[in-house]
């Protein structure tokens, strides 16, 4: 039986996490393989958000137990804010040691639970080692994104590809799944605590010889985004330079 350990990083997601978990519970009910271990990693939320997240996790955990589901759900509060990347790495460290796949899904609900299920179903017989969700506007898929975020994302993706030669259309989509046999040995080398974890992860996996694919998914821009268009773009570009320098060394 294939096991996927999936981290959901959260920072003040008391409003958006509960409906996402409800949707995930519905999608997991009929999913026999892979078995999914959900690890909600709270990245130092305020007390009110922390309690709502904890309550949502506990409710879903009880729901899975009552239905004797093989899927599991745990809550890992980190106490202090360290960044999305740090929360994901902490979740992977706590994942089941026998997990066949490790991954993460953003906790803002931008990616529907049905898309996670669809991608997870590709894992048991996969002829790839890494699956990265991709916000590609193409027939059969819906990507609802503001023009500012879209063009900012395209500029960053272009610069990232010129810098690291990954060959990806979209490196920053919040759904990534990787074989644990390839990813676990790389965990000590993952240093990025913020949004650049995606790039560092793909870069190291490519160096390790992983077979990587991008899977187009439906995506909608959630309300209350924490992204600050100009400031965050500048910080990510500076961070990209530091990442490249560090891995060259």
N, C-alpha and C positions, 0 to 999 in steps of 0.2 A: 504494500500500500504506500503510495507516494504521500509525503508530508511536506506541506508548505508552511513555513513560519513567516508571518507577515506583520511587520511593524507599522502602526499608525501613529505618527508623531503628532502631538497636539500642544498648542499654546493658546489658552483662553478660548477653547472650542466648546464651551458649555452649551451653546445654542446649536451649532452645526453638527457636532459629533453624535448626539442621540438619534436624529433621523437617519444619519449614515449607518449607524449600528443596526437600527431597525431594518433598513434595506438589506444590509449584509446578512442579517439573520434569516430574512425571507429567501435570499438567493442561496444561502448555504443549506437550507432545509432539504433541497433535492439534489445536492451535490455529493456524490459518493466518493469521487476521487478527483483531485487530491483531498486528503484530510487537511483542514486549515487550522492553524494555531494563530489567533489574532493577539497581538501584543500592543496594547494602547500605552504609549510612552508619553507621559505628560512632562512637558519641558518647562516646569516652573510657573504654572498658571496661577492666577489670583485665587484666593480661597473659594470664592463663589463659583467660579468656573471649574475649579478642581473638584468640588463636591458634586456638581452636575455631571461632570465626566465620570467620576467614580460611580455615581448612582446608575448612569446609563450602562456602564460595564457590568455592574453587579446584576442589574435586571436582565441583561442579555445572557450572562453566565447562567443564571437560574433557569432561563428559558431553554437554553441548550441542555442543561442537566435534566429538566423535566421531560424533554423529548428524547432523552438518552442518545443525544447526538454525539458523534465521534469528534466533532469540531470543538475547539476549546478557545477560551477568551481569558486573558489576564490583564491586570492593570499595573503599570510600573511608573509611579510618580518619582521624578528625579529631584524634586525639591527646589532646585534653582534653575534659572534660565541659562541654558548653554548653547542653544541653537538647534535647528532642525537636524543637522548632520549628527550632532552629538547624541540627540535623542534616538535617532535611528541606530547608531552604533551601539548604544546601551541596550536597545531592544534586541539586536542581533546577538549580543553577548549573553542575553538571558534566554535565547531561543532553545527549543528542544535539541539536545545533542544529536538526535537521529534525524533531524530535518533534512530532506533531500534538496529543498529549495529555500532560499532566504529572499525576502523582498520587502518593499514598503509601499504604502498607499497614503497619500496626503489625507489629513483628517478634516479638510474643509468641505468635502462633498462635491468637489468639482468633477470628480470621476465617479460615475454611477456604479452602484454595487453590481449591477448586471454586467458591466464591462470587466470588473475584477473577476467575476465568475467565468466569463467567456475566456479571458486570458489564462486563468488558472486551469481550465479544462484542457489547455494545450500542453500542459507540463508532463503528464505521465508518459506520453510517447514522443516527447520533443526531440527533434534533431538539431536543436540549438542549445546554447548554454546560458544565454542572457536574452530576456525579453524586455524591451523598453517601450512603454506606451508613447505614442506620438500624436501630437495635435495637428494632423495634416487635414487641410480642407480638401476633401475629395468626395466623389459620388458615393453615397451610402453611409456617410458619416457627417455628424453635425458638430461643429466647433463654434461655440458662441464666446467671442473674445473681443474686448474693446480694441479699436484700431491702434491706440497708443501702446497697449501691452503686446499686441501682435507684432508691430513693427520693431518695438524694442527687443522683443524676443528673437526676431529674425536677425537683427544686427548682432546681438550677443551670440547667437548660434553660428553665424558666419565667422566672427572673430575667434570663437572657441575652436571651430574646425580648422581655421588657418593656424591656430596655435598648437593644437594637439593632434590634428589629422585623424579625428575619430570617424568621419564619414557619416555622421548622424544629422538628420533634419532637425530634430528637437531633442536636445539633451536634458531639458529641465522639466519635462512632464513628470507629474508626481506618481508614477506607477513604474516600478522596476522589479524584476524577478531574476534571480541568478542561482545557478547550481551551487549548493553549499560546499561541495568538494573543491570548487574553484575559489569561492568567496572567502571561506573561513581562513585559509592561510594568508589572505590579504588584509584581514581585519587590523592587525597591528600596524599596517602601513597607512591606513586611512586616518588622516589627521584633520580633515575639514569638518568644522563644527556647524557651518551654515549651509547656504544654498548650493555651494560649490561641491558638496559631497557627491552630487550626481556626476559631475565631470570627473572628479578624482576616481570614483568607482568605475566608470566606463573606461577611463584611461588605463587603470591598473588591470582590469579584466582583459582589455585588448592586448596589453603587454604579456599577459599570461596565456594568450592564444585562444581565448574564448570565442566561440561562434555566436555572434550577436545579431539580433534582428530588431527592427522597429515594427510595432504593431499599431496601425491607426486605430484610434479610439474616439468615442464621443466625449466631448468635454464642454463644460459651461463655466463661465467666470462666476465665482460665488460672490455674494454680497459681503461687504466688510473685509475686503482683501487687505492683507498686511503689507503688500508690495507698495513701495514708494518709488514711482517710475524713474525719476532722474537720479536720485540719491542711491537707490539700490543698484541701478545699472552701473553707475560709476564705481561703487564698491565691488561689484562682481568682476568688472574688468580689471581693477587693480588686483583683486584676489586671484584672478586667472593668471596674471603675470607671476605672482608669488608661487602659485601651484606649479607652474611650468618650471620655474627656477629650482624649486625644492626637489622635484622628481628628476631633473637633470643631474642634480648633485647626488 
